[in-house]
């Protein structure tokens, strides 16, 4: 078993598509298929179901995916630690962020980081809060940036910013009370999303059970939720960063729910080696927040 085979397996598993994985990993389709086939043949265990022209992970494949990610994370960590001895003249930094942060808050900070350290290659993955925490925990990413609270003793977390949350709809609703909350059609993010968990926590604090909401749609991205609300499918709570342009253009209106700001948090494993590149990025963010 080689690291390259593991890298290809993870790429295929995450996309559930050999051709797309081969393109993303810059290998031929035959090489990708061969790497997966070699793993399956060596251990006599199918890692994927072949369903028509598609593929799906078997139970063994799902378990192996977690282990493969952990191995690759440790290998990347070892490589990064050695490269770090050269200072910030070269190297890479692997980070993961939730959708709102990755799309709206982080890009300007990464651009400033690139200006200071142009030889550091930054690799950014996008996942919801739970997934981002898992990547930092496994070592697949050195730093994580999330909106939701993370209760994991192995991870250090600290506040790096504030994010106003707003209730938006296609038309003005007048007064928003408990009866209105129950009657409204809600467009929400998936479970594990920081946006959803923050909103539900606010409702619970006010004595309202989120289970009483009428959820019309559960969608996997902020943009999908915003677009559905713009089309009149319902109402949603989103970051002001996500809906600022739509509010300015009149495509959405802000409804009077009076939501508090939520915190953006950085995540780092307490026991893993801290690279200079990661410290440089967190220092830059501190400067901009101060």
VEXKOLTOR-414768 format. One record per residue: x, y, z of N, C-alpha, C in turn. Coordinates in steps of 0.2 Angstrom, whole numbers, padded with zeros to 4 digits, always signed. Layout:
VEXKOLTOR-414768
XYZXYZXYZ...
//
This chain:
VEXKOLTOR-414768
+0004-0006+0000+0000+0000+0000+0004+0006+0000+0003+0011-0005+0007+0017-0005+0003+0023-0004+0007+0028-0002+0003+0035-0001-0001+0037-0007+0002+0036-0013-0001+0038-0019-0008+0034-0020-0008+0027-0018-0014+0023-0019-0019+0026-0014-0017+0028-0008-0021+0031-0003-0024+0038-0006-0020+0042-0008-0022+0048-0011-0027+0048-0017-0026+0043-0021-0031+0042-0026-0037+0039-0024-0037+0034-0019-0043+0031-0016-0047+0037-0013-0044+0041-0009-0048+0047-0006-0051+0051-0011-0047+0053-0016-0050+0057-0021-0056+0054-0025-0056+0047-0026-0061+0044-0029-0067+0043-0025-0066+0042-0018-0071+0041-0013-0075+0048-0012-0071+0053-0012-0074+0060-0010-0079+0062-0016-0077+0060-0022-0081+0062-0028-0085+0057-0031-0084+0050-0028-0088+0045-0031-0088+0045-0039-0082+0046-0041-0082+0046-0049-0074+0046-0050-0072+0041-0054-0065+0040-0056-0062+0045-0060-0066+0047-0066-0064+0052-0070-0063+0059-0067-0068+0061-0063-0067+0067-0060-0061+0067-0055-0060+0062-0051-0055+0061-0047-0048+0062-0050-0047+0058-0056-0041+0058-0060-0040+0065-0062-0045+0069-0065-0043+0075-0067-0041+0080-0061-0044+0079-0055-0042+0083-0050-0035+0082-0047-0033+0075-0047-0027+0073-0045-0021+0073-0050-0023+0075-0056-0018+0076-0062-0015+0069-0063-0019+0064-0063-0017+0057-0066-0022+0055-0071-0020+0049-0074-0024+0047-0080-0030+0043-0077-0035+0042-0080-0040+0038-0078-0038+0031-0076-0034+0028-0081-0032+0021-0080-0028+0020-0074-0024+0026-0072-0020+0025-0066-0024+0026-0060-0029+0030-0060-0034+0030-0054-0037+0023-0053-0040+0021-0059-0044+0014-0058-0039+0009-0056-0033+0009-0058-0028+0004-0057-0026+0004-0049-0025+0010-0046-0024+0011-0039-0029+0008-0035-0035+0010-0037-0041+0007-0033-0041-0001-0033-0041-0003-0040-0041-0010-0041-0035-0014-0037-0029-0011-0037-0024-0014-0033-0025-0015-0026-0028-0010-0023-0030-0010-0016-0035-0016-0015-0040-0016-0019-0045-0021-0018-0043-0028-0019-0038-0029-0024-0036-0035-0026-0031-0038-0020-0027-0033-0018-0022-0035-0012-0025-0038-0006-0031-0035-0004-0034-0037+0002-0041-0041+0001-0043-0042-0006-0048-0046-0007-0055-0043-0004-0055-0036-0004-0061-0033-0001-0063-0027-0006-0069-0028-0009-0072-0022-0013-0073-0016-0009-0070-0010-0011-0071-0004-0008-0076+0000-0011-0079-0002-0017-0084+0002-0020-0089-0003-0023-0096-0001-0023-0101-0004-0027-0101-0001-0034-0101-0005-0039-0101-0003-0046-0109-0003-0048-0112+0003-0048-0119+0003-0049-0120+0006-0056-0122+0002-0061-0122+0005-0068-0115+0008-0070-0116+0015-0071-0110+0019-0073-0107+0022-0067-0110+0022-0061-0108+0025-0055-0105+0021-0050-0102+0024-0045-0099+0020-0040-0101+0023-0033-0101+0018-0028-0103+0020-0021-0099+0016-0016-0097+0020-0011-0092+0016-0006-0096+0010-0003-0093+0005-0002-0095-0001+0002-0094+0001+0010-0097-0003+0014-0096-0002+0021-0088-0002+0023-0085-0007+0020-0077-0007+0021-0074-0001+0018-0077+0002+0012-0074+0008+0009-0075+0014+0014-0080+0014+0017-0082+0020+0021-0077+0020+0027-0076+0014+0030-0071+0014+0036-0064+0015+0034-0062+0012+0028-0055+0013+0025-0054+0021+0024-0059+0024+0021-0059+0031+0020-0056+0035+0026-0059+0034+0031-0057+0038+0037-0050+0037+0039-0048+0030+0039-0041+0028+0040-0036+0031+0035-0038+0031+0029-0034+0034+0023-0033+0041+0024-0038+0045+0026-0037+0052+0027-0032+0053+0033-0033+0049+0038-0029+0050+0044-0021+0049+0042-0020+0044+0038-0013+0042+0036-0010+0048+0032-0014+0050+0027-0012+0056+0023-0011+0062+0027-0015+0063+0032-0014+0069+0036-0008+0069+0040-0006+0063+0042+0000+0062+0046+0006+0063+0041+0006+0060+0035+0011+0061+0030+0012+0068+0028+0006+0072+0027+0007+0079+0026+0010+0083+0031+0008+0081+0037+0011+0084+0043+0018+0083+0044+0021+0077+0042+0028+0076+0042+0032+0080+0037+0029+0080+0031+0032+0084+0026+0032+0092+0028+0026+0094+0030+0026+0101+0032+0031+0103+0037+0032+0099+0042+0037+0100+0048+0044+0101+0045+0046+0096+0041+0052+0097+0038+0053+0103+0033+0048+0105+0029+0048+0111+0025+0049+0117+0029+0046+0117+0035+0046+0123+0040+0053+0125+0042+0058+0120+0042+0064+0122+0044+0067+0127+0039+0064+0128+0033+0067+0133+0028+0064+0140+0030+0060+0140+0035+0056+0146+0037+0050+0147+0032+0049+0153+0030+0043+0155+0026+0045+0156+0019+0051+0154+0017+0053+0155+0010+0050+0150+0005+0047+0144+0008+0043+0140+0004+0039+0135+0009+0035+0131+0006+0031+0127+0010+0023+0127+0008+0019+0124+0012+0012+0124+0011+0008+0124+0017+0002+0127+0017-0002+0127+0022-0009+0124+0021-0011+0119+0024-0018+0116+0023-0023+0119+0028-0028+0122+0025-0033+0124+0030-0040+0122+0027-0045+0122+0032-0052+0120+0030-0056+0126+0033-0062+0127+0030-0066+0133+0032-0073+0131+0030-0078+0133+0034-0085+0132+0033-0087+0137+0027-0092+0136+0024-0094+0139+0018-0094+0147+0018-0098+0149+0023-0098+0157+0024-0091+0160+0024-0087+0157+0029-0080+0160+0030-0076+0159+0023-0076+0153+0020-0072+0152+0014-0074+0156+0008-0081+0158+0008-0083+0162+0002-0083+0169+0003-0084+0171+0009-0085+0179+0010-0080+0182+0015-0077+0178+0020-0073+0182+0025-0066+0180+0024-0064+0174+0022-0057+0172+0022-0053+0175+0016-0056+0175+0010-0052+0177+0004-0048+0183+0004-0050+0188+0007-0046+0194+0007-0040+0193+0012-0041+0189+0017-0035+0188+0022-0030+0183+0018-0032+0178+0014-0028+0174+0011-0024+0178+0006-0027+0183+0003-0024+0187-0002-0018+0191+0001-0020+0194+0007-0015+0198+0011-0009+0193+0013-0011+0187+0015-0005+0182+0017-0001+0181+0011-0004+0180+0005+0000+0178-0001+0005+0184-0003+0003+0190-0002+0007+0196-0003+0013+0195+0001+0012+0194+0007+0018+0193+0012+0022+0187+0011+0019+0182+0009+0023+0175+0009+0021+0172+0002+0023+0174-0003+0021+0172-0010+0023+0164-0011+0028+0162-0007+0031+0155-0009+0027+0150-0005+0022+0152+0000+0019+0147+0003+0012+0146+0000+0011+0139-0002+0005+0137-0006+0000+0136-0001-0006+0139-0001-0011+0138+0003-0017+0133+0000-0018+0128+0003-0023+0123+0000-0030+0124+0005-0035+0126+0002-0041+0128+0006-0047+0122+0004-0049+0119+0009-0055+0114+0008-0061+0117+0012-0067+0116+0009-0073+0118+0012-0077+0113+0015-0079+0114+0021-0084+0109+0024-0088+0112+0029-0093+0109+0031-0097+0112+0037-0093+0112+0043-0096+0114+0049-0092+0115+0055-0090+0108+0058-0094+0103+0057-0092+0097+0060-0087+0094+0056-0088+0094+0049-0083+0091+0045-0076+0095+0045-0076+0102+0046-0070+0105+0047-0066+0103+0053-0070+0102+0059-0067+0100+0065-0064+0093+0064-0067+0089+0061-0065+0082+0059-0058+0082+0055-0058+0087+0051-0051+0087+0047-0046+0090+0051-0047+0095+0055-0041+0097+0059-0039+0092+0064-0044+0088+0067-0043+0083+0072-0039+0077+0069-0040+0075+0062-0037+0070+0059-0030+0072+0056-0029+0079+0056-0022+0081+0053-0023+0083+0046-0029+0082+0043-0029+0083+0035-0029+0091+0034-0030+0095+0039-0029+0102+0039-0026+0104+0045-0022+0109+0045-0018+0112+0051-0022+0117+0054-0026+0121+0051-0030+0126+0054-0037+0125+0051-0042+0127+0055-0049+0127+0053-0052+0133+0055-0057+0136+0051-0061+0142+0053-0068+0140+0052-0072+0141+0057-0079+0139+0058-0083+0144+0061-0090+0143+0060-0095+0148+0063-0098+0144+0070-0099+0138+0069-0102+0134+0075-0097+0133+0081-0100+0131+0086-0096+0129+0092-0094+0122+0091-0088+0121+0093-0084+0115+0093-0082+0112+0100-0085+0107+0102-0084+0104+0108-0079+0098+0108-0073+0099+0107-0068+0094+0106-0062+0095+0110-0061+0092+0115-0055+0093+0120-0048+0093+0116-0047+0090+0111-0041+0090+0108-0039+0096+0103-0045+0100+0102-0044+0106+0098-0044+0112+0102-0039+0117+0101-0039+0123+0103-0044+0128+0099-0048+0132+0101-0052+0136+0097-0052+0143+0100-0052+0148+0096-0052+0155+0098-0056+0160+0093-0058+0165+0096-0062+0170+0092-0058+0174+0087-0060+0174+0081-0056+0178+0076-0061+0183+0072-0067+0183+0074-0071+0188+0070-0079+0188+0072-0083+0192+0070-0090+0192+0072-0094+0193+0065-0099+0189+0065-0104+0189+0059-0111+0190+0061-0114+0196+0058-0121+0197+0059-0125+0192+0056-0130+0189+0059-0135+0185+0056-0142+0189+0055-0145+0187+0049-0151+0191+0048-0156+0186+0045-0163+0187+0047-0168+0184+0044-0171+0187+0038-0171+0184+0032-0173+0187+0026-0179+0183+0023-0182+0187+0019-0188+0184+0015-0189+0188+0008-0193+0186+0004-0194+0189-0002-0199+0196-0001-0203+0195+0004-0207+0201+0006-0207+0203+0013-0209+0209+0014-0209+0211+0021-0215+0207+0025-0213+0205+0031-0218+0201+0035-0221+0205+0041-0219+0211+0042-0222+0214+0048-0219+0212+0054-0223+0210+0059-0221+0207+0066-0219+0200+0065-0213+0198+0068-0211+0191+0068-0212+0189+0075-0217+0185+0077-0218+0182+0084-0218+0174+0083-0219+0171+0089-0219+0164+0089-0224+0161+0084-0230+0163+0083-0235+0161+0078-0232+0162+0071-0229+0167+0070-0226+0168+0063-0221+0163+0062-0216+0162+0067-0211+0157+0066-0214+0150+0064-0219+0148+0067-0222+0142+0066-0225+0141+0059-0228+0147+0057-0232+0147+0051-0227+0147+0045-0222+0151+0045-0217+0152+0040-0214+0145+0037-0213+0146+0030-0209+0140+0027-0202+0142+0027-0198+0137+0030-0191+0139+0031-0187+0135+0026-0182+0138+0024-0176+0135+0020-0170+0135+0024-0167+0129+0026-0162+0129+0030-0156+0125+0027-0150+0126+0031-0144+0122+0029-0145+0115+0032-0140+0111+0030-0140+0104+0032-0138+0104+0040-0139+0098+0043-0137+0097+0050-0129+0097+0050-0126+0100+0055-0119+0100+0055-0117+0107+0053-0121+0111+0050-0119+0118+0047-0119+0122+0053-0114+0127+0053-0114+0132+0058-0119+0137+0058-0122+0138+0052-0127+0143+0051-0133+0140+0054-0135+0134+0053-0141+0131+0056-0140+0130+0063-0135+0128+0066-0134+0127+0073-0135+0133+0077-0132+0139+0074-0132+0145+0077-0139+0147+0078-0143+0147+0072-0150+0149+0072-0154+0145+0077-0153+0138+0077-0157+0134+0082-0155+0136+0089-0149+0137+0091-0147+0139+0097-0150+0145+0100-0151+0150+0095-0154+0156+0097-0162+0155+0098-0165+0151+0094-0172+0149+0096-0173+0146+0103-0168+0141+0104-0169+0138+0111-0168+0143+0116-0163+0147+0116-0162+0152+0121-0168+0156+0122-0172+0157+0117-0179+0161+0118-0185+0157+0120-0183+0150+0121-0189+0146+0123-0193+0143+0117-0190+0143+0111-0194+0141+0106-0190+0135+0103-0194+0129+0102-0191+0123+0100-0191+0123+0092-0184+0122+0090-0183+0122+0082-0187+0117+0079-0189+0112+0082-0193+0106+0079-0200+0109+0077-0202+0115+0080-0209+0117+0078-0209+0121+0071-0203+0122+0068-0202+0126+0062-0205+0121+0056-0208+0124+0051-0210+0120+0045-0204+0121+0040-0200+0116+0040-0195+0116+0035-0197+0114+0028-0197+0118+0023-0199+0117+0017-0193+0114+0013-0187+0116+0014-0181+0113+0010-0175+0113+0015-0171+0108+0014-0164+0108+0017-0159+0108+0012-0155+0113+0011-0150+0114+0006-0143+0114+0008-0138+0112+0004-0132+0111+0006-0127+0117+0005-0129+0123+0003-0125+0128+0003-0129+0135+0004-0125+0140+0006-0128+0147+0008-0131+0149+0001-0128+0148-0004-0130+0151-0011-0137+0148-0013-0137+0141-0012-0143+0138-0013-0149+0140-0009-0148+0141-0003-0153+0144+0002-0155+0151+0000-0150+0155-0001-0152+0162-0003-0156+0162-0010-0154+0158-0015-0157+0158-0021-0165+0156-0020-0166+0151-0016-0172+0148-0015-0177+0153-0012-0174+0157-0007-0178+0163-0004-0179+0168-0009-0175+0170-0013-0176+0175-0018-0181+0173-0023-0182+0166-0024-0187+0163-0028-0194+0163-0025-0194+0165-0019-0201+0165-0015-0202+0158-0012-0198+0154-0011-0199+0147-0008-0200+0147+0000-0198+0153+0003-0198+0153+0010-0194+0158+0013-0192+0158+0019-0188+0162+0023-0182+0158+0026-0177+0162+0027-0171+0159+0030-0167+0164+0034-0163+0161+0039-0158+0165+0042-0151+0163+0039-0147+0169+0037-0141+0168+0034-0136+0174+0037-0130+0173+0035-0125+0178+0037-0127+0184+0033-0126+0190+0036-0127+0196+0032-0121+0196+0026-0116+0193+0027-0111+0193+0021-0114+0189+0015-0118+0184+0016-0121+0181+0011-0126+0185+0007-0130+0189+0011-0136+0192+0008-0135+0199+0007-0129+0202+0008-0129+0209+0008-0130+0212+0001-0128+0209-0005-0130+0211-0011-0137+0211-0013-0140+0205-0011-0147+0204-0012-0151+0209-0009-0149+0211-0002-0153+0216+0001-0152+0223-0002-0146+0224-0004-0145+0231-0007-0149+0232-0014-0149+0226-0018-0153+0226-0024-0160+0226-0023-0163+0224-0017-0170+0224-0016-0173+0217-0018-0168+0212-0019-0171+0205-0021-0173+0202-0014-0171+0204-0009-0173+0201-0002-0174+0207+0003-0178+0206+0008-0179+0211+0013-0177+0207+0020-0175+0212+0024-0173+0209+0031-0179+0210+0035-0180+0204+0039-0186+0204+0043-0184+0205+0050-0189+0207+0055-0187+0210+0061-0187+0204+0067-0181+0200+0067-0180+0195+0072-0175+0197+0077-0171+0201+0076-0166+0204+0081-0161+0198+0083-0158+0195+0078-0153+0190+0079-0146+0193+0082-0143+0190+0087-0136+0192+0089-0131+0190+0084-0125+0194+0084-0120+0192+0080-0117+0185+0082-0114+0181+0078-0111+0175+0080-0103+0176+0079-0100+0171+0082-0092+0172+0082-0090+0167+0077-0084+0170+0073-0080+0165+0069-0075+0163+0074-0073+0156+0073-0068+0153+0077-0063+0150+0073-0057+0150+0075-0051+0147+0072-0050+0140+0076-0048+0135+0073-0047+0128+0076-0040+0126+0075-0037+0123+0080-0030+0120+0079-0029+0114+0084-0026+0109+0082-0025+0103+0086-0020+0105+0091-0021+0104+0098-0017+0106+0103-0010+0102+0103-0010+0096+0100-0004+0092+0101+0000+0092+0095-0002+0094+0089+0001+0094+0083+0006+0099+0082+0012+0098+0078+0017+0103+0077+0014+0109+0074+0016+0115+0077+0013+0122+0074+0018+0124+0069+0016+0125+0063+0021+0127+0058+0021+0135+0058+0027+0138+0055+0027+0145+0055+0022+0148+0050+0020+0144+0045+0016+0147+0040+0009+0148+0044+0007+0143+0048+0000+0144+0051+0001+0149+0056+0006+0150+0060+0007+0156+0065+0007+0162+0061+0010+0163+0055+0010+0169+0051+0003+0171+0049-0001+0166+0047-0008+0167+0045-0012+0170+0051-0012+0166+0057-0016+0168+0062-0014+0175+0065-0007+0176+0065-0005+0183+0067-0008+0188+0062-0008+0187+0056-0011+0192+0051-0018+0193+0052-0022+0188+0054-0029+0189+0055-0030+0193+0062-0025+0192+0067-0026+0196+0073-0025+0203+0072-0020+0204+0067-0018+0211+0065-0024+0215+0062-0028+0211+0058-0034+0214+0054-0040+0215+0059-0040+0211+0064-0046+0211+0069-0045+0217+0074-0038+0218+0076-0037+0222+0081-0038+0230+0079
//
